[in-house]
């Protein structure tokens, strides 16, 4: 099941107040340590701004990364996981889908965003490297190299806070990272827009002026 839903004001406020790691009834809320971007030109952003997609101001395609410490769930058996990425007023979605997704039967303008695991590159390479299209492709730029853990459909409009399914595909890979504990990167990726499926190249981007904040939360539910 692909999950993406706008949080209620109360739930969003509660999520934004979570500390470095909280636990309740087998559910762990892990706050991101940092965030950032790699783009299709192989450049790592110099700030903690995160953007997913493409716009005229940043003409190279952008893939966001979010770092989390999984030590609080080390050795646990994961049964569910979602990622909360607070949004911003900087967005534009121009993909038109003749048949809307199941998210909303009336809104044809939607943008698919995937959440992928760290991939084949090291944490240090992702956080401190630069001038490498390989890292961009290994991370979130090429779905063939790094398949999504989960995904969500984003409708055009203000995104005050959304949760993405992060326990949908490749669940064993997330479990491997949880078994190891320590710091890991999760990628936010542009997936399956019309430009990738024979259409004209659209201008699709979300969270284009948002910087790292403690509201970026990875929630992991475990059975033990």
Buried (B, 14 or more C-beta within 10 A) or exposed (E): EBBBBBBEEEBBEEBBEBEEBBEEEBBBBBBBBBBBBBBBEBBBBEEBBBBBBBBEEBEBBBBBBBBBBBBBBEEBEBBBBBBBBBBBEBBBBBBEBEEBBEBEEEBBBBBBBBBBBBBEBEBEBBBEBEEBBBBBBBBBBBBEBBBBBBBBBBBBEEBEBBBBBBBBBBBEBBBEBBBEBEBBBBBBBBBBBBBBEEEEEBEBBBBBEBEBEBBBBBBBBBEE
